[in-house]
């Protein structure tokens, strides 16, 4: 039985997909940590005021999130994800802790597909 969903194409270049997966995993963790810092900044903004210790963080976080979007699209195109699946994975970077969960499931799925593609 194949581990590839019927809507997903087979992985054509496993080495390229493995590199894209590594980039995605790193960015998912960085965005997850960044989103937690952003959550702390929002709490500080409304409790301490706009001139808090993390008031500089929202703009760098936005840039980091954009790199996460690129990493997700890069991986998605290389492994044959549908556009709705890519968008849902991209949106996981908007919910605290969800990027960590999604990264785990994506890595497990793609690692299995990469092992099958290399056989």
MIDONU-565634 format. One record per residue: residue number from 1; residue in one letter; x, y, z of N, C-alpha, C in turn. Coordinates in pm, 1 decimal. Layout:
<node nr="NUM" rest="a" n_xx="X" n_yy="Y" n_zz="Z" ca_xx="X" ca_yy="Y" ca_zz="Z" c_xx="X" c_yy="Y" c_zz="Z"/>
...
# end
This chain:
<node nr="1" rest="x" n_xx="84.8" n_yy="-118.4" n_zz="0.0" ca_xx="0.0" ca_yy="0.0" ca_zz="0.0" c_xx="88.9" c_yy="124.2" c_zz="0.0"/>
<node nr="2" rest="x" n_xx="57.9" n_yy="220.1" n_zz="-84.9" ca_xx="138.7" ca_yy="340.5" ca_zz="-99.3" c_xx="108.7" c_yy="439.2" c_zz="13.5"/>
<node nr="3" rest="x" n_xx="213.9" n_yy="511.1" n_zz="58.5" ca_xx="195.4" ca_yy="613.2" ca_zz="161.4" c_xx="161.6" c_yy="747.6" c_zz="100.9"/>
<node nr="4" rest="x" n_xx="158.1" n_yy="756.1" n_zz="-32.6" ca_xx="129.8" ca_yy="880.9" ca_zz="-101.3" c_xx="-20.7" c_yy="895.5" c_zz="-117.5"/>
<node nr="5" rest="x" n_xx="-73.0" n_yy="1010.3" n_zz="-77.9" ca_xx="-215.3" ca_yy="1035.6" ca_zz="-97.5" c_xx="-244.4" c_yy="1040.3" c_zz="-246.7"/>
<node nr="6" rest="x" n_xx="-367.5" n_yy="1009.3" n_zz="-283.5" ca_xx="-403.4" ca_yy="1004.1" ca_zz="-425.6" c_xx="-388.0" c_yy="1138.5" c_zz="-494.7"/>
<node nr="7" rest="x" n_xx="-397.8" n_yy="1248.3" n_zz="-422.3" ca_xx="-387.0" ca_yy="1380.6" ca_zz="-483.5" c_xx="-243.5" c_yy="1429.3" c_zz="-493.8"/>
<node nr="8" rest="x" n_xx="-149.6" n_yy="1357.6" n_zz="-435.7" ca_xx="-10.0" ca_yy="1400.4" ca_zz="-437.3" c_xx="68.2" c_yy="1323.7" c_zz="-541.8"/>
<node nr="9" rest="x" n_xx="152.4" n_yy="1397.2" n_zz="-612.3" ca_xx="238.2" ca_yy="1336.5" ca_zz="-713.9" c_xx="356.0" c_yy="1267.5" c_zz="-644.5"/>
<node nr="10" rest="x" n_xx="414.3" n_yy="1167.5" n_zz="-711.4" ca_xx="535.4" ca_yy="1107.1" ca_zz="-654.3" c_xx="649.3" c_yy="1209.8" c_zz="-649.1"/>
<node nr="11" rest="x" n_xx="737.5" n_yy="1193.2" n_zz="-554.1" ca_xx="852.5" ca_yy="1282.9" ca_zz="-541.1" c_xx="950.4" c_yy="1250.1" c_zz="-653.9"/>
<node nr="12" rest="x" n_xx="977.2" n_yy="1348.5" n_zz="-738.1" ca_xx="1064.0" ca_yy="1327.9" ca_zz="-853.6" c_xx="1211.8" c_yy="1334.2" c_zz="-817.0"/>
<node nr="13" rest="x" n_xx="1248.6" n_yy="1424.9" n_zz="-727.7" ca_xx="1388.6" ca_yy="1443.3" ca_zz="-691.4" c_xx="1401.8" c_yy="1433.8" c_zz="-538.4"/>
<node nr="14" rest="x" n_xx="1427.0" n_yy="1314.4" n_zz="-486.1" ca_xx="1433.2" ca_yy="1296.7" ca_zz="-340.6" c_xx="1538.8" c_yy="1382.4" c_zz="-270.6"/>
<node nr="15" rest="x" n_xx="1653.9" n_yy="1402.3" n_zz="-334.6" ca_xx="1758.9" ca_yy="1481.8" ca_zz="-270.7" c_xx="1715.7" c_yy="1627.6" c_zz="-255.1"/>
<node nr="16" rest="x" n_xx="1654.8" n_yy="1682.2" n_zz="-358.4" ca_xx="1605.6" ca_yy="1819.7" ca_zz="-352.9" c_xx="1493.2" c_yy="1833.4" c_zz="-250.7"/>
<node nr="17" rest="x" n_xx="1404.5" n_yy="1733.5" n_zz="-246.7" ca_xx="1294.6" ca_yy="1735.7" ca_zz="-149.7" c_xx="1347.7" c_yy="1723.9" c_zz="-7.1"/>
<node nr="18" rest="x" n_xx="1452.0" n_yy="1643.8" n_zz="13.1" ca_xx="1510.6" ca_yy="1629.6" ca_zz="147.4" c_xx="1570.8" c_yy="1761.8" c_zz="193.6"/>
<node nr="19" rest="x" n_xx="1636.8" n_yy="1832.5" n_zz="103.1" ca_xx="1692.2" ca_yy="1963.7" ca_zz="137.1" c_xx="1581.0" c_yy="2061.6" c_zz="170.4"/>
<node nr="20" rest="x" n_xx="1473.2" n_yy="2059.3" n_zz="91.7" ca_xx="1359.0" ca_yy="2147.5" ca_zz="116.8" c_xx="1293.2" c_yy="2113.0" c_zz="249.7"/>
<node nr="21" rest="x" n_xx="1287.6" n_yy="1984.7" n_zz="283.4" ca_xx="1229.3" ca_yy="1943.3" ca_zz="411.4" c_xx="1312.5" c_yy="1996.4" c_zz="527.9"/>
<node nr="22" rest="x" n_xx="1443.7" n_yy="1988.8" n_zz="517.4" ca_xx="1529.8" ca_yy="2041.2" ca_zz="623.7" c_xx="1508.0" c_yy="2190.8" c_zz="642.8"/>
<node nr="23" rest="x" n_xx="1502.1" n_yy="2264.9" n_zz="532.4" ca_xx="1477.0" ca_yy="2409.1" ca_zz="538.0" c_xx="1341.3" c_yy="2436.5" c_zz="602.2"/>
<node nr="24" rest="x" n_xx="1238.6" n_yy="2359.3" n_zz="564.2" ca_xx="1106.2" ca_yy="2375.7" ca_zz="622.5" c_xx="1108.3" c_yy="2348.5" c_zz="772.8"/>
<node nr="25" rest="x" n_xx="1173.8" n_yy="2240.8" n_zz="814.6" ca_xx="1177.2" ca_yy="2205.6" ca_zz="956.5" c_xx="1243.3" c_yy="2314.7" c_zz="1039.8"/>
<node nr="26" rest="x" n_xx="1354.6" n_yy="2366.5" n_zz="989.6" ca_xx="1424.4" ca_yy="2473.8" ca_zz="1061.4" c_xx="1335.1" c_yy="2597.2" c_zz="1070.7"/>
<node nr="27" rest="x" n_xx="1273.2" n_yy="2634.2" n_zz="960.0" ca_xx="1189.1" ca_yy="2753.9" ca_zz="959.9" c_xx="1064.2" c_yy="2734.8" c_zz="1046.3"/>
<node nr="28" rest="x" n_xx="1008.0" n_yy="2615.7" n_zz="1049.7" ca_xx="889.7" ca_yy="2591.4" ca_zz="1133.2" c_xx="923.1" c_yy="2610.6" c_zz="1281.1"/>
<node nr="29" rest="x" n_xx="1039.5" n_yy="2563.7" n_zz="1322.8" ca_xx="1080.0" ca_yy="2580.4" ca_zz="1462.6" c_xx="1108.5" c_yy="2727.8" c_zz="1492.8"/>
<node nr="30" rest="x" n_xx="1179.4" n_yy="2794.0" n_zz="1402.2" ca_xx="1210.3" ca_yy="2935.9" ca_zz="1423.3" c_xx="1083.1" c_yy="3018.8" c_zz="1428.9"/>
<node nr="31" rest="x" n_xx="989.0" n_yy="2992.5" n_zz="1337.7" ca_xx="862.6" ca_yy="3067.0" ca_zz="1337.5" c_xx="782.2" c_yy="3036.0" c_zz="1463.5"/>
<node nr="32" rest="x" n_xx="784.6" n_yy="2911.2" n_zz="1507.8" ca_xx="713.4" ca_yy="2876.1" ca_zz="1630.7" c_xx="766.6" c_yy="2952.0" c_zz="1751.2"/>
<node nr="33" rest="x" n_xx="897.9" n_yy="2956.5" n_zz="1763.7" ca_xx="959.6" ca_yy="3031.9" ca_zz="1873.8" c_xx="929.7" c_yy="3180.7" c_zz="1857.6"/>
<node nr="34" rest="x" n_xx="941.0" n_yy="3229.2" n_zz="1733.7" ca_xx="912.8" ca_yy="3370.3" ca_zz="1706.7" c_xx="770.3" c_yy="3408.3" c_zz="1738.6"/>
<node nr="35" rest="x" n_xx="677.5" n_yy="3317.9" n_zz="1709.8" ca_xx="536.8" ca_yy="3346.9" ca_zz="1740.3" c_xx="512.3" c_yy="3348.9" c_zz="1890.8"/>
<node nr="36" rest="x" n_xx="581.5" n_yy="3263.6" n_zz="1963.1" ca_xx="569.7" ca_yy="3267.9" ca_zz="2109.0" c_xx="624.1" c_yy="3400.1" c_zz="2163.1"/>
<node nr="37" rest="x" n_xx="736.8" n_yy="3446.7" n_zz="2107.4" ca_xx="789.9" ca_yy="3577.3" ca_zz="2147.2" c_xx="692.4" c_yy="3689.5" c_zz="2110.9"/>
<node nr="38" rest="x" n_xx="629.8" n_yy="3678.6" n_zz="1996.0" ca_xx="531.8" ca_yy="3779.0" ca_zz="1955.2" c_xx="412.2" c_yy="3780.5" c_zz="2050.1"/>
<node nr="39" rest="x" n_xx="371.6" n_yy="3664.6" n_zz="2096.2" ca_xx="261.6" ca_yy="3656.3" ca_zz="2193.0" c_xx="300.6" c_yy="3726.1" c_zz="2322.9"/>
<node nr="40" rest="x" n_xx="423.5" n_yy="3702.6" n_zz="2367.6" ca_xx="473.0" ca_yy="3770.3" ca_zz="2488.3" c_xx="475.8" c_yy="3921.0" c_zz="2465.6"/>
<node nr="41" rest="x" n_xx="519.0" n_yy="3962.8" n_zz="2345.8" ca_xx="524.8" ca_yy="4106.4" ca_zz="2314.9" c_xx="385.8" c_yy="4169.2" c_zz="2320.0"/>
<node nr="42" rest="x" n_xx="285.6" n_yy="4099.8" n_zz="2268.6" ca_xx="149.4" ca_yy="4153.3" ca_zz="2271.1" c_xx="100.2" c_yy="4167.4" c_zz="2415.1"/>
<node nr="43" rest="x" n_xx="127.9" n_yy="4066.5" n_zz="2497.6" ca_xx="88.7" ca_yy="4074.2" ca_zz="2638.5" c_xx="160.6" c_yy="4191.2" c_zz="2706.0"/>
<node nr="44" rest="x" n_xx="290.6" n_yy="4204.8" n_zz="2679.8" ca_xx="365.2" ca_yy="4316.7" ca_zz="2737.2" c_xx="313.3" c_yy="4450.9" c_zz="2686.4"/>
<node nr="45" rest="x" n_xx="277.0" n_yy="4456.7" n_zz="2560.9" ca_xx="225.4" ca_yy="4580.2" ca_zz="2502.0" c_xx="101.8" c_yy="4629.1" c_zz="2576.6"/>
<node nr="46" rest="x" n_xx="15.1" n_yy="4534.1" n_zz="2613.5" ca_xx="-108.8" ca_yy="4573.9" ca_zz="2679.6" c_xx="-97.6" c_yy="4580.0" c_zz="2831.4"/>
<node nr="47" rest="x" n_xx="11.7" n_yy="4529.7" n_zz="2887.6" ca_xx="28.2" ca_yy="4539.3" ca_zz="3032.8" c_xx="130.9" c_yy="4645.0" c_zz="3071.8"/>
<node nr="48" rest="x" n_xx="247.6" n_yy="4642.6" n_zz="3006.5" ca_xx="354.8" ca_yy="4736.4" ca_zz="3039.0" c_xx="342.8" c_yy="4864.1" c_zz="2956.7"/>
<node nr="49" rest="x" n_xx="306.5" n_yy="4847.3" n_zz="2830.8" ca_xx="295.0" ca_yy="4961.5" ca_zz="2740.6" c_xx="368.2" c_yy="4935.2" c_zz="2611.2"/>
<node nr="50" rest="x" n_xx="353.9" n_yy="5026.2" n_zz="2516.6" ca_xx="415.1" ca_yy="5003.8" ca_zz="2384.9" c_xx="568.0" c_yy="5008.9" c_zz="2384.7"/>
<node nr="51" rest="x" n_xx="629.0" n_yy="5065.4" n_zz="2484.9" ca_xx="775.5" ca_yy="5071.3" ca_zz="2492.8" c_xx="829.9" c_yy="4961.6" c_zz="2583.9"/>
<node nr="52" rest="x" n_xx="798.0" n_yy="4837.0" n_zz="2551.6" ca_xx="843.4" ca_yy="4725.0" ca_zz="2632.9" c_xx="969.8" c_yy="4664.3" c_zz="2572.7"/>
<node nr="53" rest="x" n_xx="1023.0" n_yy="4564.3" n_zz="2639.4" ca_xx="1150.5" ca_yy="4504.2" ca_zz="2598.3" c_xx="1143.1" c_yy="4433.8" c_zz="2462.5"/>
<node nr="54" rest="x" n_xx="1024.1" n_yy="4393.8" n_zz="2419.1" ca_xx="1011.1" ca_yy="4323.4" ca_zz="2291.7" c_xx="938.3" c_yy="4406.3" c_zz="2185.6"/>
<node nr="55" rest="x" n_xx="929.9" n_yy="4535.3" n_zz="2205.0" ca_xx="855.4" ca_yy="4618.6" ca_zz="2109.9" c_xx="917.7" c_yy="4618.0" c_zz="1970.8"/>
<node nr="56" rest="x" n_xx="1041.2" n_yy="4577.5" n_zz="1957.9" ca_xx="1110.3" ca_yy="4570.3" ca_zz="1829.9" c_xx="1079.0" c_yy="4441.4" c_zz="1753.9"/>
<node nr="57" rest="x" n_xx="1017.4" n_yy="4341.5" n_zz="1817.5" ca_xx="1005.7" ca_yy="4207.4" ca_zz="1761.9" c_xx="903.7" c_yy="4190.0" c_zz="1648.3"/>
<node nr="58" rest="x" n_xx="791.1" n_yy="4259.7" n_zz="1641.4" ca_xx="692.5" ca_yy="4230.4" ca_zz="1536.8" c_xx="746.3" c_yy="4237.5" c_zz="1394.0"/>
<node nr="59" rest="x" n_xx="826.9" n_yy="4334.8" n_zz="1360.4" ca_xx="877.2" ca_yy="4344.2" ca_zz="1222.7" c_xx="971.7" c_yy="4229.7" c_zz="1185.3"/>
<node nr="60" rest="x" n_xx="1071.9" n_yy="4196.7" n_zz="1267.4" ca_xx="1153.7" ca_yy="4079.9" ca_zz="1232.5" c_xx="1071.2" c_yy="3951.6" c_zz="1223.7"/>
<node nr="61" rest="x" n_xx="971.7" n_yy="3939.0" n_zz="1311.5" ca_xx="887.0" ca_yy="3820.2" ca_zz="1306.1" c_xx="812.3" c_yy="3812.3" c_zz="1172.8"/>
<node nr="62" rest="x" n_xx="765.5" n_yy="3924.4" n_zz="1122.6" ca_xx="697.5" ca_yy="3925.9" ca_zz="993.5" c_xx="788.5" c_yy="3879.0" c_zz="881.2"/>
<node nr="63" rest="x" n_xx="912.9" n_yy="3922.1" n_zz="883.2" ca_xx="1009.7" ca_yy="3877.6" ca_zz="783.1" c_xx="1035.6" c_yy="3727.5" c_zz="796.1"/>
<node nr="64" rest="x" n_xx="1053.4" n_yy="3680.5" n_zz="918.2" ca_xx="1078.3" ca_yy="3537.5" ca_zz="941.4" c_xx="958.3" c_yy="3455.1" c_zz="895.0"/>
<node nr="65" rest="x" n_xx="838.5" n_yy="3503.4" n_zz="921.7" ca_xx="718.4" ca_yy="3431.9" ca_zz="875.8" c_xx="715.1" c_yy="3424.5" c_zz="723.4"/>
<node nr="66" rest="x" n_xx="756.1" n_yy="3531.7" n_zz="656.7" ca_xx="760.4" ca_yy="3531.4" ca_zz="510.9" c_xx="857.6" c_yy="3424.2" c_zz="460.7"/>
<node nr="67" rest="x" n_xx="971.7" n_yy="3409.5" n_zz="525.5" ca_xx="1067.8" ca_yy="3304.7" ca_zz="487.6" c_xx="1005.9" c_yy="3166.8" c_zz="510.8"/>
<node nr="68" rest="x" n_xx="927.5" n_yy="3151.8" n_zz="617.1" ca_xx="855.0" ca_yy="3026.7" ca_zz="642.3" c_xx="757.6" c_yy="2997.3" c_zz="528.8"/>
<node nr="69" rest="x" n_xx="688.6" n_yy="3098.9" n_zz="479.8" ca_xx="597.2" ca_yy="3080.0" ca_zz="366.1" c_xx="673.3" c_yy="3029.5" c_zz="244.4"/>
<node nr="70" rest="x" n_xx="790.4" n_yy="3086.4" n_zz="219.6" ca_xx="873.1" ca_yy="3042.5" ca_zz="106.9" c_xx="918.1" c_yy="2897.6" c_zz="127.3"/>
<node nr="71" rest="x" n_xx="959.6" n_yy="2864.1" n_zz="247.8" ca_xx="1003.0" ca_yy="2727.4" ca_zz="276.6" c_xx="889.4" c_yy="2628.1" c_zz="256.6"/>
<node nr="72" rest="x" n_xx="769.1" n_yy="2666.0" n_zz="297.5" ca_xx="653.1" ca_yy="2578.1" ca_zz="281.0" c_xx="619.5" c_yy="2559.1" c_zz="133.8"/>
<node nr="73" rest="x" n_xx="617.1" n_yy="2668.4" n_zz="58.2" ca_xx="587.5" ca_yy="2658.7" ca_zz="-84.6" c_xx="695.4" c_yy="2577.4" c_zz="-155.9"/>
<node nr="74" rest="x" n_xx="821.0" n_yy="2600.8" n_zz="-123.3" ca_xx="931.1" ca_yy="2526.7" ca_zz="-183.9" c_xx="914.0" c_yy="2376.8" c_zz="-160.8"/>
<node nr="75" rest="x" n_xx="887.5" n_yy="2338.7" n_zz="-36.7" ca_xx="867.3" ca_yy="2197.1" ca_zz="-5.7" c_xx="742.2" c_yy="2144.8" c_zz="-74.3"/>
<node nr="76" rest="x" n_xx="635.0" n_yy="2221.3" n_zz="-68.5" ca_xx="508.9" ca_yy="2176.3" ca_zz="-126.3" c_xx="518.1" c_yy="2148.0" c_zz="-274.8"/>
<node nr="77" rest="x" n_xx="585.7" n_yy="2234.2" n_zz="-348.3" ca_xx="600.4" ca_yy="2211.7" ca_zz="-491.7" c_xx="689.9" c_yy="2091.1" c_zz="-520.9"/>
<node nr="78" rest="x" n_xx="789.9" n_yy="2069.0" n_zz="-437.4" ca_xx="881.8" ca_yy="1957.5" ca_zz="-461.3" c_xx="822.1" c_yy="1822.1" c_zz="-425.7"/>
<node nr="79" rest="x" n_xx="725.7" n_yy="1821.5" n_zz="-334.2" ca_xx="665.1" ca_yy="1693.2" ca_zz="-295.6" c_xx="524.2" c_yy="1675.4" c_zz="-352.3"/>
<node nr="80" rest="x" n_xx="476.2" n_yy="1773.8" n_zz="-427.4" ca_xx="348.5" ca_yy="1760.0" ca_zz="-496.4" c_xx="224.6" c_yy="1784.4" c_zz="-412.6"/>
<node nr="81" rest="x" n_xx="234.0" n_yy="1871.6" n_zz="-313.2" ca_xx="114.9" ca_yy="1904.8" ca_zz="-234.4" c_xx="16.7" c_yy="1985.6" c_zz="-317.5"/>
<node nr="82" rest="x" n_xx="-109.5" n_yy="1976.6" n_zz="-280.4" ca_xx="-210.3" ca_yy="2062.0" ca_zz="-341.5" c_xx="-198.9" c_yy="2202.2" c_zz="-280.8"/>
<node nr="83" rest="x" n_xx="-253.9" n_yy="2299.6" n_zz="-350.7" ca_xx="-249.9" ca_yy="2437.4" ca_zz="-300.7" c_xx="-322.5" c_yy="2451.9" c_zz="-166.9"/>
<node nr="84" rest="x" n_xx="-441.8" n_yy="2392.7" n_zz="-148.8" ca_xx="-506.1" ca_yy="2404.3" ca_zz="-16.9" c_xx="-421.9" c_yy="2347.2" c_zz="97.1"/>
<node nr="85" rest="x" n_xx="-353.0" n_yy="2236.9" n_zz="71.7" ca_xx="-268.3" ca_yy="2179.2" ca_zz="176.8" c_xx="-152.9" c_yy="2273.3" c_zz="209.9"/>
<node nr="86" rest="x" n_xx="-91.5" n_yy="2333.0" n_zz="106.7" ca_xx="16.9" ca_yy="2428.3" ca_zz="131.9" c_xx="-33.1" c_yy="2546.6" c_zz="213.9"/>
<node nr="87" rest="x" n_xx="-149.9" n_yy="2599.1" n_zz="178.2" ca_xx="-204.4" ca_yy="2714.4" ca_zz="249.8" c_xx="-232.3" c_yy="2679.0" c_zz="395.4"/>
<node nr="88" rest="x" n_xx="-288.1" n_yy="2561.7" n_zz="421.7" ca_xx="-315.1" ca_yy="2521.5" ca_zz="559.9" c_xx="-185.9" c_yy="2508.8" c_zz="640.3"/>
<node nr="89" rest="x" n_xx="-82.5" n_yy="2455.4" n_zz="578.9" ca_xx="45.0" ca_yy="2443.7" ca_zz="648.8" c_xx="105.9" c_yy="2581.7" c_zz="672.0"/>
<node nr="90" rest="x" n_xx="88.3" n_yy="2671.0" n_zz="575.0" ca_xx="135.8" ca_yy="2809.0" ca_zz="593.2" c_xx="63.2" c_yy="2876.8" c_zz="709.2"/>
<node nr="91" rest="x" n_xx="-66.3" n_yy="2853.5" n_zz="719.8" ca_xx="-144.2" ca_yy="2915.4" ca_zz="827.5" c_xx="-108.8" c_yy="2859.7" c_zz="965.0"/>
<node nr="92" rest="x" n_xx="-47.7" n_yy="2743.0" n_zz="968.9" ca_xx="-5.6" ca_yy="2685.9" ca_zz="1097.2" c_xx="96.1" c_yy="2776.1" c_zz="1166.8"/>
<node nr="93" rest="x" n_xx="166.4" n_yy="2857.5" n_zz="1089.8" ca_xx="262.9" ca_yy="2950.3" ca_zz="1148.0" c_xx="199.1" c_yy="3070.8" c_zz="1212.6"/>
<node nr="94" rest="x" n_xx="65.8" n_yy="3076.0" n_zz="1212.1" ca_xx="-7.1" ca_yy="3189.2" ca_zz="1272.1" c_xx="-65.5" c_yy="3155.5" c_zz="1408.4"/>
<node nr="95" rest="x" n_xx="-58.6" n_yy="3029.0" n_zz="1448.1" ca_xx="-119.0" ca_yy="2985.1" ca_zz="1573.6" c_xx="-8.5" c_yy="2936.2" c_zz="1666.8"/>
<node nr="96" rest="x" n_xx="2.8" n_yy="2996.2" n_zz="1785.9" ca_xx="108.5" ca_yy="2952.7" ca_zz="1877.8" c_xx="105.8" c_yy="2801.2" c_zz="1900.5"/>
<node nr="97" rest="x" n_xx="221.3" n_yy="2739.6" n_zz="1897.2" ca_xx="247.3" ca_yy="2597.1" ca_zz="1916.2" c_xx="207.6" c_yy="2509.8" c_zz="1796.6"/>
<node nr="98" rest="x" n_xx="119.1" n_yy="2558.0" n_zz="1708.4" ca_xx="73.6" ca_yy="2473.9" ca_zz="1598.0" c_xx="184.5" c_yy="2445.8" c_zz="1497.2"/>
<node nr="99" rest="x" n_xx="275.4" n_yy="2539.3" n_zz="1477.5" ca_xx="383.4" ca_yy="2513.2" ca_zz="1381.4" c_xx="470.6" c_yy="2396.0" c_zz="1426.9"/>
<node nr="100" rest="x" n_xx="486.1" n_yy="2378.0" n_zz="1557.1" ca_xx="563.2" ca_yy="2264.8" ca_zz="1607.7" c_xx="492.6" c_yy="2132.9" c_zz="1577.0"/>
<node nr="101" rest="x" n_xx="361.8" n_yy="2130.6" n_zz="1596.2" ca_xx="282.5" ca_yy="2009.9" ca_zz="1570.6" c_xx="282.6" c_yy="1977.5" c_zz="1421.5"/>
<node nr="102" rest="x" n_xx="257.3" n_yy="2077.7" n_zz="1338.8" ca_xx="252.1" ca_yy="2056.4" ca_zz="1194.4" c_xx="389.1" c_yy="2013.0" c_zz="1141.9"/>
<node nr="103" rest="x" n_xx="495.0" n_yy="2072.7" n_zz="1193.7" ca_xx="630.1" ca_yy="2033.7" ca_zz="1151.2" c_xx="652.8" c_yy="1885.8" c_zz="1178.3"/>
<node nr="104" rest="x" n_xx="607.7" n_yy="1837.7" n_zz="1292.3" ca_xx="625.1" ca_yy="1697.1" ca_zz="1327.6" c_xx="553.7" c_yy="1606.3" c_zz="1227.7"/>
<node nr="105" rest="x" n_xx="427.5" n_yy="1637.8" n_zz="1197.8" ca_xx="350.2" ca_yy="1553.9" ca_zz="1106.3" c_xx="400.4" c_yy="1563.4" c_zz="962.2"/>
<node nr="106" rest="x" n_xx="438.4" n_yy="1682.1" n_zz="919.1" ca_xx="492.4" ca_yy="1699.1" ca_zz="784.0" c_xx="623.0" c_yy="1621.4" c_zz="770.1"/>
<node nr="107" rest="x" n_xx="710.8" n_yy="1633.6" n_zz="868.1" ca_xx="839.2" ca_yy="1563.0" ca_zz="862.0" c_xx="817.1" c_yy="1412.3" c_zz="856.6"/>
<node nr="108" rest="x" n_xx="726.0" n_yy="1362.7" n_zz="934.8" ca_xx="697.6" ca_yy="1218.4" ca_zz="935.1" c_xx="643.9" c_yy="1172.8" c_zz="799.7"/>
<node nr="109" rest="x" n_xx="550.4" n_yy="1251.5" n_zz="744.2" ca_xx="492.8" ca_yy="1217.0" ca_zz="613.9" c_xx="598.6" c_yy="1218.8" c_zz="503.7"/>
<node nr="110" rest="x" n_xx="675.2" n_yy="1326.2" n_zz="497.2" ca_xx="772.0" ca_yy="1341.0" ca_zz="389.0" c_xx="888.2" c_yy="1243.9" c_zz="405.3"/>
<node nr="111" rest="x" n_xx="931.7" n_yy="1218.4" n_zz="527.3" ca_xx="1037.6" ca_yy="1118.8" ca_zz="547.9" c_xx="994.2" c_yy="982.4" c_zz="495.0"/>
<node nr="112" rest="x" n_xx="869.4" n_yy="945.6" n_zz="519.9" ca_xx="817.6" ca_yy="819.0" ca_zz="467.8" c_xx="812.0" c_yy="816.9" c_zz="315.6"/>
<node nr="113" rest="x" n_xx="766.8" n_yy="926.6" n_zz="259.0" ca_xx="760.4" ca_yy="935.0" ca_zz="112.8" c_xx="899.4" c_yy="937.1" c_zz="50.3"/>
<node nr="114" rest="x" n_xx="994.9" n_yy="1001.6" n_zz="116.7" ca_xx="1132.4" ca_yy="1003.7" ca_zz="65.7" c_xx="1192.9" c_yy="862.9" c_zz="70.4"/>
<node nr="115" rest="x" n_xx="1166.9" n_yy="789.7" n_zz="177.7" ca_xx="1218.8" ca_yy="653.5" ca_zz="186.7" c_xx="1160.8" c_yy="566.2" c_zz="75.9"/>
<node nr="116" rest="x" n_xx="1033.0" n_yy="583.7" n_zz="46.5" ca_xx="969.3" ca_yy="508.3" ca_zz="-61.2" c_xx="1023.3" c_yy="548.8" c_zz="-197.6"/>
<node nr="117" rest="x" n_xx="1051.0" n_yy="678.0" n_zz="-215.2" ca_xx="1101.2" ca_yy="727.2" ca_zz="-344.9" c_xx="1244.0" c_yy="681.8" c_zz="-371.2"/>
<node nr="118" rest="x" n_xx="1319.9" n_yy="657.4" n_zz="-267.8" ca_xx="1460.2" ca_yy="618.2" ca_zz="-284.5" c_xx="1477.0" c_yy="468.3" c_zz="-306.9"/>
<node nr="119" rest="x" n_xx="1370.5" n_yy="392.2" n_zz="-291.4" ca_xx="1380.1" ca_yy="245.6" ca_zz="-309.6" c_xx="1374.6" c_yy="208.4" c_zz="-455.9"/>
# end
